Amino acid sequence: MVYINKIDSFADAEARYNNTKPVVSKHHTLEQDVRPLGARNRKWERIIKIDDNCYVLSCGGRVDPVFTWGPSDTATRNKYPITTEEIVRLSPIVWRKHEDGTETIKIRNGAGEWQHNNVYSFLSRALPRELWFRQTRVGKQFIYNRSKGQTVHLPKTTSAPRHVLEYYMEQMKKAGNQHWALRWAKAYTPGDDGLSVTFKREENGTFTLVGEPHKVMVNRTRMNKELKGSFKADIAGLFESAMAFYPMMRSQLDWSLKNQTNVDLKEIAEQHKIVGHTVSYGELFKHTEPALVQAILKDPEHPMRHGLNIAAMFEIHYAVADFGDNGRSYFDEEEEDAARNKAVRARFNKWISKLGGFTVTTREEK
């Protein structure tokens, strides 16, 4: 971890910018104004002057006009260059001095519901001494206001610059890219999503939260029991069929069978003009519409039924492998068989519930 001398006020940010010599080399021009916050060999961790009343602390990535990486490509970034408004809106730390003389610091998390270790490391080193970055082991991040003894949730943002959004829009037009591009595009929104956290700096050097703290939101998954109940016999039929064929197919359940099954399913969908199936080069039926899965469950003669049987056998195979890896030597033989069967059925139920759209996931306050 490379130490960054703390910036505790707008005056500190202004002084840091003025007293830092820009990096000029064969890679960076004087016009790019690259002024590192700490070690000069980590020049992507830098301070950017927006105007006399606004300084941004950046750690590179999708909103840095010089050190840009992440989703997008050179052509899209050139077509939709990062704007000053986007830099201010999306950077991890923004210091401002307002017309009434007050100062604020705005803090923003990374975009998307996954790990943003580069941002986490930067915030833990670049925030003022009174504001501490904290993260949990369950994927939540917080800012601890030391002087107030207040812990404030720092939600992951969804806001992204235009070049990222346009990139995924372009990918969705290309054959074979639609589904993954749509998945990632749904993770981002244009404009300000309001998920940053702002503190006002008081005259004594402490900080006060501006506005209400963000609520901690979690995904809650619930079973649609009525819907699943209407497929009870169909689900049982699929499970019994897969269990019957599994011992004979076990040695063949590998990547080559999975890939071939995907090829077969694609051909079947095209031949029979079946709507709702998208090829996944990972798990079988991963991106298939639930309505189609339900139709296959209801019809044992459906053209895709064999593929669904193979997919079910893979889930059984995974469950058996997991059970064996965990070791059950403390069971007697009868108990071990019962425990294995329970683990297999539990995994199958979870898989078919998700695949068939029998579960509903909502975003709720923790």
Phi, psi and omega in degrees: 000127181266125184288143175238125176300128187297140171252112187256356182203171176296321179299322177297317180297316179298315180294320180299317179296312184294329185264004180255124180284131179296149175279123178234122182205188178292344180263336187224131179269165177296328181293333179287340172055054180274107182240103184294148177280326182230238180299137185287343175278357172247058189292342177290340172272096194218169176250133182241129176271122177271310173199188183296344183244011183209126175233140181246138172255119187242150174238030179076184179105200191296341182249011177260122184292342180258310183255074185261126171213174183108194183299136181130179175217172185300318182298317181291320180294324178291326180285324180234073182298151180297132181264163177299321179299320179292322178300313181292321183291324194247353181291154184295326180223130178228122176261133179227147169245126187262169185300329181276006178091351180284159179238145175226155172235126178254133184239134180228139177280178175288164182262126178111145184278060176212183183288141176230066189299327178297317179291318181300313180299318181295313180297321181295336182257336189256350178288158177299163181298331182278345182243118183251137176273133179227145174225155182254176179273004180243025172079022178246143180240148184219159170245124178261119178271101191298318184291332181262350184064031186249132176253123185243130179293133176248091185291153173292138184275165173242353185286137183218156177289163186297325184297330177289314180297317181293326179300313181289328175298320179292321181295327181291344179274348183267141181299132177087348183255354191301314190288312180292325178295319178296319179301313181287324179298326180292341181281348185238152176225149176282160178075187182270120180275359178074015185263017172274170178236130182240135176240142172267133178273124179277166183297332181273007177090000176271174184232144178237131180297135176264121181083189182273146177292150178289142176284147176278117182254143179226158176274128176247125179251124181235148180276134171275088189296323181295315180294312181296324179299328179289347178249013186305310181294323181292319178294318178298322179296318178296316181297315181296320179296315181295320179293325181291321183272342185305313181303326180281331185263351190308315183290344182262356184279083180223186185295326181295319177294320180297315180295318180295321178296321177298318178298314180299317181296322178297315180295320179296316180298319180290318183294317184263004180054048181276128181263139174112356180253127175239131183296133174243130179268016171249247180282147180295138177064015185301322183250020180280140180296136180306325181299323179289318178300318179296322179294321179293320178299320184285339186239100179299341180261010181299141181303334182263006184297320180298320179296321178293324175299317179296318178300319178296321179295325176297319179296320176297318180298317179297317181296318179296318180296316179298319180297316180294321180295328181284339178074129182227038187294342181278355175271151165279174188300317181293318179295321181295318178298317180295317180294320178296314180299323179294318179294321179295313182295322180296317180292318179300315181299318179296318181295309184290331177295318179287314183296321183273002179072030181271355176246150178237125180254127179236156178263117185226161177289137181289000000 
